[in-house]
Amino acid sequence: MISSLLFYFSLLVSLSLLCAVNHHQHYVQAQQLSSCDMFDALIESQMKDLGIQGTTLAMYVNGTTCLKGYGLSSVASSTPVDPHRSLFKIASLSKTILGTLAMKAYQDGFLDMHEDVNKYLGDVYHVEDDGTGIPVTMHNLLTHTAGFDTRYIKSASCDSSTPIPPLQQVIRDILPPRVFRTGSILCYSNEGLSLAGLVLQSIYKQDIEIIARNLLFGPLGMSSSSLSPKGEDLITSNKASGYYANGKGLAYDVSIFGRSNGAMRTTAADMLRFVELHLGVSGNDVVINQTTLSVMHSRQFGYKSNIVGLGYIWFESVDRQGNIYTSHTGDIPGFQSDIEIYRQHNSGFFISCNSNIGSKLYKEFSKKFQEAIMPGPLISLPPAYTPSNPQDLSSYNGFYRNVRTDRTTFMKFITLVLNNGYVSGLNGNNQQRDINMIDDEYRMIGDNMFTS
């Protein structure tokens, strides 16, 4: 097998959100929700079947807003989920907060997205040259293309007594070297987003938690949100407890040292305001305006025009009618969350479960939400692709390694086992063009390209 070909192929299939893209997009007014209770049966049945203790939900559909709470935020105290009060950890959804703050700095003229971040960091921190002379920019950080290696250690703590180090020290401890050519490969990076937070701290001369409170949470009225790793500035009794699959025991109370890459706690009511901001709902442009929103949600990186890419922080996906929407998910022990923004339909939602298997629920909810706001037939898949040389299909059989794999510490030996996929079933007579890899099924859409 040709190594460069398979390396590129491994990059494509490592993105679980790859889809065929319809570029003929247009604004379509969303259907109004028939009732804020229309998803109750789905959510309650999913919670029962999966053993999920609690779910909090915020929806905005073409001017209609809904807030819902289901189940318990704490089993021990029998506290029900209250969308106005229950504080859920949203993990990597915190990155959408960071990205919004970065876009505000860009809008206000404090940040050039394509400038070397070392210009802003000054003597706070220096990103080393990787030998190519290519600098790391905020554009790279917000598109996960800086090229940093992956780290699975040192970035968090399960010990509530552990002091939270300053962000500058966190970066010095955890920022890995660059292993990919900057700007060429999407490799999701928690550490890179922590560095982006340090850049903003250097610009505003304040901690990222304070920046978020002053420039975003305060103006939007998100009074129950915090980027503090331990959430000490929030009401303790309102903090939801996280649970393992099927509600079997409490999950570890993880503190994310990187702040803006995953530390946020919030309520559904606060996230409703955030959804409205990113839909451009009137009155929310106090933070960022429509022009800046369009830049943030427009494609900023992608491998090919017919597969999805991402904007600044927000990942592209394809809705049931073939149009692009943007989203982000979050996963931390005991909590899984999703936020989806359908700007063409003036609709969006935030949903979070205090469970390690909440993603199964929110994926089903996303399908039903799309059906509700855009009824009609599901877009058909493009016709099967005929490769230029069908006799070479068998060359794709073999082992593949996920791009997001630790390559420079002892963890590389573990990730060689955990992050691998095996491809089989491709033959040379063009009879088989579907493959299975890492629990996902992919189909061929072009030479050397497969999509889930």
DANOR-V726691 format. One line per field, one symbol per residue. ss: DSSP state (~ for helix, > for strand, _ for the rest). phi: phi as a letter, one per 40 degrees, with the letter a starting at -180 (. if undefined). A space follows every 50 residues. Layout:
BEGIN
ss = ???
phi = ???
END
This chain:
BEGIN
ss = __~~~~~~~~~~~______>___________________~~~~~~~~~~~ ___>>>>>>>>__>>>>>>>>>>>____>>______>>>_~~~~~~~~~~ ~~~~~~~________>_~~~~_______________>~~~~~_____>__ _____>>_________~~~~~~~~___>___________~~~~~~~~~~~ ~~~~___~~~~~~~~~~~~~_____>_________~~~>___>_~~~__> ____>>________>>_~~~~~~~~~~~~__________~~~~~~~~___ >_____>__>____>>>>_____>>>>>>>>>__>>>>>>>>~~~_>>>> >>>_>__~~~~~~~~~~~~~~~~________________~~~~~~~_>>> >__________~~~~~~~_>>>>__________>>>>__>>>>>>>__>> >_
phi = .cccccccccccccccbcacbccccacbccccccacccbdcccccccccc gccaababbbbfhcbabbbbgbcacdbfcccbccbccbcbfccdcccdcc ccccccccgcbbcbcdcccccfccabccccgcgcccbcdcccbfbcgccb bbbgcaaccccccccdddcdcccbccccbbcdgbbcbdbccccccccccc ccccfaccccdccccbccdcgccbbaccdbgccbcdccccccbcdggcgc cdccbcccfcciccbabcccccccdcdccgcdgccccbccccdccccccb aacaccbcbaccgcccbbccbgccbbaabaaadgabbabbbbccbfaaab aabcacbccccccccdcccccccachcccccccdcbccbdccdccccicb bcdcbcbbbcccccccccbcbbbagcbcbgcbbbbbafgbbbbcbidgbb bc
END
